[in-house]
Amino acid sequence: MDAEDLAREFPLVGDYLGRRIGITLTELPRGRTTIVETPRRLVREESYGYVRALWWAWLADGRSVVSVPPEAAEVVRPLVAAVARPEQLSEPVLAERLRAAIDPVLARAGCPPTDRALRGRQFACNARLLRRHRCGQCRRLLDKSIPPAEGLTLPAHCFPDGVVYGVIADGQVVSVAHAHRTGLMEDVVADLGIPGTAIPYRRRGYGKTAVSAVVAHFARAGGEAFWSASPDNAAAAATAASVGFRPYAVSLALSAPSEGPAGPPG
């Protein structure tokens, strides 16, 4: 998929991710990695308990961008220039070198140092691509009036205004999927949380059903869906593909502990 196709297929996801990273994605050139400085890398976002002090997104069309705190571009530039392929984002040595460059910048800003590297694969979906699954009784959940099955946790922070769908069996919620409350484009982009299904109810298509219901909720209003999963989460990748999600990007983020409230969404 080339740059024009990716932007045309998922304009809302591109706008959403670009706002979070701090740049308009359609302005990114191909063939090199763009570095952007933004104060967003010093504060945590809503629904996340950590700060993305560095965020590298390599899009499926070959464009690449690294979002860093103010005054960090020059110290990471030599490290970024040495990376020519998205596969290199998974190399532990790259994350350690980037942490060594970023941590002094965080210290000067009065922030704690990074404590881990988060690697992910991002997927996107829209009404045209969506494949609905209809296994079991699936409905939107507005509260915790239906108890979850043992081992399953409901996203209480999304009640009553968030978008949560669950599959009901034996008088309880046995599978659930939701859109994160990010405070940014919440009405048109579903930023999906990893779905959960109680162990006795797995392999029945319930997770796919709940995920596709969340995507359909947004797609009916012309929205799109965005989903990030760790590279080793084969189950999430399989569920995403079965619902109609397409690869959108791979990413590397350096996280730091949060010591304050969430920053502004836009």
N, C-alpha and C positions, 0 to 999 in steps of 0.2 A: 504494500500500500504506500503510495507516494504522499508527499506533504499535502497536496491539494485534496486528495481523496480522504485523508485522515481528518483534515479540517472541515471538509464538507459533510462527512458522515457523522461527526460528533462535535458540532460547533459549541454546544453547551458544556460538554465535558472539557473541551479545550479552554473555554472561558473560565470555568470553575478552577481547573488546575492552574491556569496561568495566574489567576488572582492570588491563589495560595502561594505560588512560587515567587510572584512579584514581577512578572513580565507577560506581555501579550505573546502567546505561543506562535501565532501566525507570523510574527516578525522574526522568528528564529531562522537564521540561515542554515543551509545544509553544509556538511563537510567540516564543521568545526563545532566545538562546544562553547556556548556563550556563558559567561559568568555574570550574575546579577547580584548586587548588594541590596538588602532590604532589612529594615528593623523587625520584620515579621520573624526572622530567625532568632530573635532574642526573647520571644514570648510564646507561650503555648496557645494552641488553638482550642476552641470549644470541642468537647467530647474526647479530648486527648489529655492524658495526664503527664505529658512530657513536652519538651521543646525540641523542635526539629532545628538544630543549630546549623546544619548543612543538609541540603536536599538536592540530590542529583537525579534528574529524570532524563532518560534516554528514550525518546519516542520511537514507535514502531516504524515510522517513516525515515528514521535516520537522524533527525534533529536531536540536539542534546543541550541541556541547560543545567547549570549548577547555581543554586541559590544559597547565598552566604550572608552573614551579618555585615554591617557597615565596617569598612576598613579591613576586610578579609580577602578581597579579590586578589591583591598582589601576592599574598603569601600562598594562596592555593594555585595560582596560575601555572607555575612550573609542574605541579603534580597533575593538574588537569590536562596540560599539553601532552603529557606522556601517555595518555589513555586514548587509544584509537578504536576500540571495539566495546560494545555494551557488555560483553562477557567479562571484561576486566573489572566491572563494578562489583563482582562477587569475590574478588581476590582480597583476603584478609590484610595483606601488606598495604594495599591502597588505603583501606579504612584507617589503619594505624598511622600512616603518614599524614592523612588528612586531619585526624584528631590532633596530632602533634602541631599542626599548623593552626587549627581553629581554637584550641583551648586557650592559648595566650590572648587571643582576641576576646574571647568570652570573659576572661579574667579582668581585662581592662574595662569591660562593660559592666563589671560587678555581678556576673552570672557564674553559676557553677560549671565545671568542666563537663565535657561529654562523657557518657558512661557506657554506651553501647552503639553498635552499628546495626541498622535495620535495613535489610534487603527485601525487595518486593517485586512482584509482577503485577502490573495494573491491566485491567480489562475494562471495556466499555460496551454498552448495549443501548439500543433504541427500539422504537416501535417496529421498524422494518425487520430487524434481526431477531426480535424476541420470539422464543418458543415457549409457550405456556405448558406447564405440567399441572395435572389436576388429580393428584393422588390424595385420597382422604378428604376430610372436611376442613377447608382452609377459610379463615376469616380474618378481618382486621381486628386487632386488639387495641382497646383504648384504655385499659386498666388491668389490674391484677386479679380481677374477679374470678377468672378461671386459673386455677393453680397450675404451676409447671410440674411436669413429671420429675421424678428424682434425678438429680444430677444436671438439670436444665435450669438456667437462670434467665429470667425475663429482663429486657432492657428498660428498667423502671424509669430511667431518665427521659425516655421517649414518650411517657404517658402524661397527659392525654392527647397532646397535639402532634406528636411525632407519627411516623409511618411504621407500623409494626404489623406483621402478619404471622399467624400461627396455624398449625395444623392441630385439630382437636381430636383426641381419641381417648376412650375410657374416662371421659369427664375431666381431662387434663390437657394442657398444652404439651405436645410431644415433640414439636419442631417449631422453630421460630427464626424469622429473619427481619431485619430492620434497617432503616436508613439513619446514619449518624446525624445527631443534631449539631451541625457545624456552624450555624449562624450565617452561612453564606450560600445563596442560591438554593435554599432548602426546598423551595416550591417547584423547582425544575430539574434538579440533579439529585438522584438518590446515591449517596455515598454509602454503599452497603457495608454493614458489619458482617463478620464471618458468621454464617448461620449455625445454629446448634440443634442437634437432634438427640433425644434421650436414647441411650444405648439399646434398649429392647426394641426400639422402633426404627432402627437404621436399616438401610438397604430396601426401603419401601417407596422411595421417590419423594418422601416428605420434604426433605431439604430443598430439592429442586422446585417443589410446588411452592414452598414459602418464598423462596428467592424470586421465582417468576411472578408471584403475586405482587411483591414490592415493586419490581420493575414495571409491571403492567399498570400499577397505580400511577406512576409518574408518566408512563408512555401515553396513557389516555389523555393527558393534558399537554402532550407535545414534549414531554421531558425526556431525559436520558439517564443512564445509570453508570456509575463508576465503582469499581471493585478492586481492592488491593489485597493481595495475599502473599504470604512468604513463599520463596521459590521452592521450598521443600514440601509445601502443602498440596500434594497431588490431588487430594479429595476436593479441595476448593477449586483447583484448576479444572477438574473434570465437571464439577457442578456448573461452573461458569460457562464452559463450552456447551454443555447440554441445554442451557437456557438461551444461548445465542450470543454470549459475550465474545468479543474479539480482542486479541492482544492489543494493548494501547501503548504500554511503556514498560521499561524495567527501571528500578530505582535503587538508590543507596541514600540512606539518611543517617546522620549522626545525631543521636538524641542526648539531651541533657535534662537533669531533674528540673521540675517546675517548682518555683518558690513563690509564685504569685498567681493572681487571677488570669483568666484567658485574655488574650489581646483582642483587638477589634477584628471582625471577620473580613473586612475588605481593605 
